[in-house]
Amino acid sequence: MAGHSRPKDGVASASLRPAIHAFVDRAKRDVDARGKPGHDELRTTRPRRSDLTRFLMALPAAAISLFVSSLPAFADLKLCNRMSYVVEAAIGIDDKSATATRGWFRIDPAACRVVLQGALTADRILLNARALGVYGASPIPQNGGDTLCIAPENFVIAAARQCRGNQTPAPFTQITPTRTDDGNLVAYLAEDSEYDDEQARLAAIQRLLVIAGYDAAPIDGVDGPKTQGALSAFLKSRGLAAEIVQSQNFFTTMIEAVQKPSSSGLTWCNDTPHKIMAAVATDDGKAVTSRGWYRIDPGKCLHPDVTGQPKQVYSFAEAVDGENRAVKYRDKPLNWGGPKELCTRESKFEVSEQGDCGTRGLAPIGFAPVDMSSGGKTLRFAMP
C-alpha cells in the first residue's frame, strides 16, 4: 500500500526482464574501451602496495586514474558489460580480514572498465551492479552471499561490513576473473541472451528507444528496418544528427534525451527534491496489467515502457527518502494516484490479474487514469 518501503536501488528482486547472469567468468573476446567513455587509463606509478591499500588510496570514482601500481597494464582487472543496460558497478576487496568497497564505476554496453591495476593478491574480489535509474527499479538480480556497505553516490568505504550515515547494505557476489591472452583479468556482466559486444550495444539502443516510447521491440540485439526506423524517428524528434550514434558519448546523449519530456507516449517528470518511485498500468480491453517500480530522480523525466495501443493508461507515483520510505507532507504520504485500485508489491512487479490483492500477498494502490487521447501526456510531480 502507499507509504511502504520501495525496493532499494540495485537490489531489486524478481525481474521483468530475462534473468541476468550478473557475473559471468569465462573467456570471451575482451573489449578494450580505452577510447570509450567510462574507461580508465594508467596515469601514475607508485611503490607496490596491497590491494586493499591501493583500493583505499585511489582517487574518487569519477576521476581518470583509479588504482595505482608499479605493475604494467597487462595485470589490469577489467569489468566488461555485455548487457543491454548502462550499469554502475561497485567492487569489494577482502584482504587480510579487512573489507573495503568502492563505487560507482559506470560501464556502457559493449565497453570495459579497469577497476584494479596490478597483481591481485587479495583474498577475494566481490562485485555489486545496478542499472541506471532511467530503467526503473534495477533489473539486475543480486544473489551474492556477502552483505557490504555502499553509498548512493561515488564512495570509498574502508570498513564495509559496518554501515554508517548514508551507507546502506547491499549484496555482493564473489568473482573469479578469467585471464585473457594479453595477461589481463576480465569479468563479464551478461544476460541470458549472451549478446556479443555488437548485439549488446544494439539491444541497449533498442531498450532506450522503447523507454522513450518508440516501437523498437523485440529487444534482441538484431538490427533491421523497424529498429532503424525507430532510431531515426527518435533522433529527428530530439534534433540529433545521425552521426551521434557512432560517438563515444552516445549513451550519455541518448539517456539525457530520453529523460526529457516527449510529445508521444507517457512521460513522468519529477519537479520535487525527492526521489520518486512510480508504477504504470495498461488496459488492453482484455486485462489490466500493472507494472513497477520506476525510479525518477529529482529534476529528471522518464518514459515508462508502454507498448501497443492500450484502451486506458493508469499512473501512480510516490516520493521516497534515501531509505526508500514514503516522504510525508503534512502527515500524509506524498503521492500522486487516483480511484482505480490495482495490485502492486514492494519489489519489482508485473501483475495481470487484478482483484483480491491482499489474499495473494499483493498491495492494493489507487491509480489515476491518464488521458492519452492526444497521443502523448506528460505528468509533472511537484510539491503541493
C-alpha positions, 0 to 999 in steps of 0.5 A: 500500500502507499507509504511502504518501503520501495525496493532499494536501488540495485537490489531489486528482486524478481525481474521483468526482464530475462534473468541476468547472469550478473557475473559471468567468468569465462573467456570471451573476446575482451573489449578494450574501451580505452577510447570509450567513455567510462574507461580508465587509463594508467596515469601514475606509478607508485611503490607496490602496495596491497590491494586493499591499500591501493583500493583505499588510496585511489582517487574518487570514482569519477576521476581518470586514474583509479588504482595505482601500481608499479605493475604494467597494464597487462595485470589490469582487472577489467569489468566488461558489460555485455548487457543491454543496460548502462550499469554502475558497478561497485567492487569489494576487496577482502584482504587480510580480514579487512573489507573495503568497497568502492563505487560507482564505476559506470560501464556502457554496453559493449565497453570495459572498465579497469577497476584494479591495476596490478597483481591481485593478491587479495583474498577475494574480489566481490562485485555489486551492479545496478542499472541506471535509474532511467530503467526503473527499479534495477533489473539486475538480480543480486544473489551474492552471499556477502552483505557490504556497505555502499553509498548512493553516490561515488564512495570509498568505504574502508570498513564495509561490513559496518554501515554508517550515515548514508551507507546502506547494505547491499549484496555482493557476489564473489568473482573469479576473473578469467585471464585473457591472452594479453595477461589481463583479468576480465569479468563479464556482466551478461544476460541470458541472451549472451549478446556479443559486444555488437548485439549488446550495444544494439539491444541497449539502443533498442531498450532506450528507444522503447523507454522513450516510447518508440516501437523498437521491440523485440529487444534482441540485439538484431538490427533491421528496418523497424529498429532503424526506423525507430532510431531515426524517428527518435533522433529527428524528434530530439534534433540529433544528427545521425552521426551521434550514434557512432560517438563515444558519448552516445549513451550519455546523449541518448539517456539525457534525451530520453529523460526529457519530456516527449510529445508521444507516449507517457512521460513522468517528470519529477519537479520535487527534491525527492526521489520518486518511485512510480508504477504504470498500468495498461488496459488492453480491453482484455486485462489490466496489467500493472507494472513497477517500480520506476525510479525518477530522480529529482529534476529528471523525466522518464518514459515508462515502457508502454507498448501497443495501443492500450484502451486506458493508461493508469499512473501512480507515483510516490516520493521516497527518502534515501531509505526508500520510505514514503516522504510525508507532507503534512502527515500524509504520504506524498503521492500522486494516484487516483480511484482505480485500485490495482495490485502492486508489491514492494519489489519489482512487479508485473501483475495481470490479474487484478482483484483480491490483492491482499489474499495473494500477498499483493498491495492494493494502490489507487491509480489515476487514469491518464488521458492519452487521447492526444497521443502523448501526456506528460505528468509533472510531480511537484510539491503541493 
